[in-house]
């Protein structure tokens, strides 16, 4: 199976969602992906975060593929699972 960008974009990633405050005390919503510890996307609302995080995911995956980085798939144990 050819594991290209389209393959990875269509996986059922484990999303970690949360809310926090920015430096001015304004709330924002963030999305992290468990399998890609370096990934985080922020937006003013949950709806906007869910609507737009995939564009950032696409860029992240493109760089990871280009650099030959290991991409852990949903259901696989990641390096963080062993710490």
N, C-alpha and C positions, 0 to 999 in steps of 0.2 A: 504494500500500500504506500502510495506517495503522500507523505505527510508534509503538505505544502501549507501556505498561508490560509487558504480556504478551509482546509481540514481543521486547523487549529482554531480558526474563528468560529467554527460551528460546534465546538465542544461545549458541554454543559459545565462551565466553570463554576467553582464554588465561590460565590460572592459573599463578601463580608461588608455589611452596611453599617453606617453609624452617623452620628451627628456630633459636631463640635462647634466651638466658637473661634472666629478668626481673631487677629490681633486687635481689632476694634470692637470686639464683643458681639459681632454679628454672627448668627448661626449659619452653618453650611452643612451639607450632606456629603459624605464620602463613600466611595466604593473601593474595596480592596479585593484582590483575587488571591485566595489561599495558595494556589499552585504557583503563583508568580509573586513572590514576596516583595519585589521592587515596584509592583504596580499599585498606583492609587490614582483615583480620579475624584475631583471635587466639583460641586456645583451648589448653587443657592438653594435648590430644592431637591427632594428625592426623585421626583418625576424627571427633572432635567438631568440628574446624574444617571438614571437608568436609560434615558433617551440617548445620551451622548457618550457613555463610557466606552462603547465598542470602537469608536474612532481612535481613542487613545490606545485601546488594546491592540488594534491593528498595527499602529506604529511600533508599539512595544514588541509585538511578535515579529514584525519585519526586521527589526534590529537584532533580536535574539537569533532568528534564522540566519541572517547575514553573518553574524559573529560566530555561529556554530554553537551557541549556548544550549545547554540541556533544558528542554521544556518538559516539565512534569505535567502529566495529563490528570484530569479529575479521576480520583480513585487511587492514584499512585501515591506512595509515601514520598514526601519531599525531604530534603536535607533537614529542614526545620523540625520534622517529626522525630528525628533522632536526638535532638538536643534536649 
